C-alpha cells in the first residue's frame, strides 16, 4: 500500500473503486486503523464510489512523530492528503476522532467537501483529566492495559458475542497501536472544543450515533445536529461506539441513502 509524505509524516493510504467515482474518504477512531471500514468498502464500490482509506499519524502503518498532537494538526494532514492525491473534493466520513477531524474540515475547509458523515463523535471534551490519566497509564504500562475497557466501550455485549472474529482483529489492532501515536492523539482529543465552530459548517451533513454509545452519546450527536443547519441525525439501535461494524447493514444503508440524495431534502 502507498505512503504519502504529508508535512513530514508518512501516511499510509489505500484507494479502491472506479477512478471516475466520487471519492468517499474515511477517517478512523483513536487506537484503530483503516481496516475498521471493511464492511463499508465493498458496498460503496458497488454503488460506483471510489473509497479512500488512510491511517492518521501515529496509527496503523503511518508514522508516529513525537506528540502531543492537535485536532488542527490532524485536520491539516487530512487536507494535505487530499491535495497530495490531486482531489478537488471528497465525501468525508469520520468515526470518533475521525469525526472531530470532519467537524474541523467542515468548519474551515467546507469548499473541499461534497458532504460530511460524522459518526459517534463529539465537539467538546469536558473532562480533560481523564485523558491525562490515560496518557500516563499507557506510557507506563502499554496499550494492553486499556484493551478490555476499550472493547466494552466500542461494542455492546451482544455485539461482542456476535462479532467474535472481528473482535480478535480489533484486539490486535489496539495492541499494535503506537504508544506515542495514541498519547499524541489523546492530547488532541483532550483539548478539543469545536462548539463555536459548528455553526460555520454549511456542508450537507449526516450525524450517525449508536443508541448505546456511552463515550460519545446521543446527547453529543444531538448537540452537533442543533448547530449544523444543513444536518440530519440518525440514531442506530443495538449499537455502541463502533456503529459501522456492530450494525453494518443499517449503517451502510444510511450512508448510501444520504450520499445518493444530493438535494439535501432529507428529514
Secondary structure by P-SEA (a helix, b strand, c coil): ccccccccbbbbbccccccccbbbbbbbccccccccccccaaaaaaabbbbbbbbcccccccccccccccaaaaaaaaaaaaaaacccccbbbbccaaaaaaaaaaacccccccbbbbcccccccccaaaaaaaaaaaaccccccaaaaaaaaaccaaaaaacaaaaaaaaaaaaaccaaaaaaaaaaaaaccccccccccccbbbbbbbcccccccaaaaaaaaaccccbbbbbbccccccccccaaaaaaaaaaaaaaccccccc
